[in-house]
Amino acid sequence: MARNIISPEEHAELKRLYADHLAAIERAGAIATREGMQSLQYSEADKAAGAIWRRIREILGTADSYWMA
């Protein structure tokens, strides 16, 4: 279940993480276009974006959602 309250520190981290996540998915998309989705570079970029997303979900208290498995 999602939390209703986050601390000011978590709020600041969320703002940074959302910006980082946007950059990471843009980077992964560019690599997928250039190198293909089967490339090692894309796999690494996708994992990096996923790690950021998991941290966002952890802060929000929704990391155990069914689609995050």
N, C-alpha and C positions, 0 to 999 in steps of 0.2 A: 504494500500500500504506500502511496506517495505521502511524503511529509508535507505539512502545511507551512512550516516555519523553517527558514534557513538563517544561518548567522551572517553578519555582514562580511565576514571573511569568505564564507562559501559563496555569497552573492558575487563578490569580486572574482573569485575563482571561476564561477560559472560564466561570467561575461568574457573572461579570457579564454576559457575552454571553447565556448561557442565560436569565437573568432578563429581559434586554432583549428577547430573541427571544419569550419568552412574552408579554410586554406588547405587542410589535409584532403578533403574530398575533391576540391578543385585540382590539386596536385595529382591525386589518384586518377581522376578523369583524363587529365592531360597525358599521363603515362599510358593509360589504357588505349587512348587514341594513337599515340606514337608507337608504343611497343607491343600492344596487344594485352588482353586480359590473362593470357597464359604466361606472361613474362614474370621473372623474379622481381623486377623493379615494381611492377603493379602489385604483386602479392605483398611486398614489404610496405608499400604506400597504403594499401587497403588495411593491413594489420595496424598500422599507425593510426589511421582514422578510426578504426574500431576501438582501439585502446582509449582514445580521447572520448568517444561516445560512451563507452562503459563507465568512465569516470563521471561524466555528466549524469548518467542514470544513477550511479551510486550516490551522488550528492542529493539528487532529487528523491531518493528512496525507492526507486523503481528498477533497481538492477536485477531483480529476480523475475522480471516479466518473462512470459513464455517464449517470446521471440528473441530473447537475448541468449538463449542456450547455445 
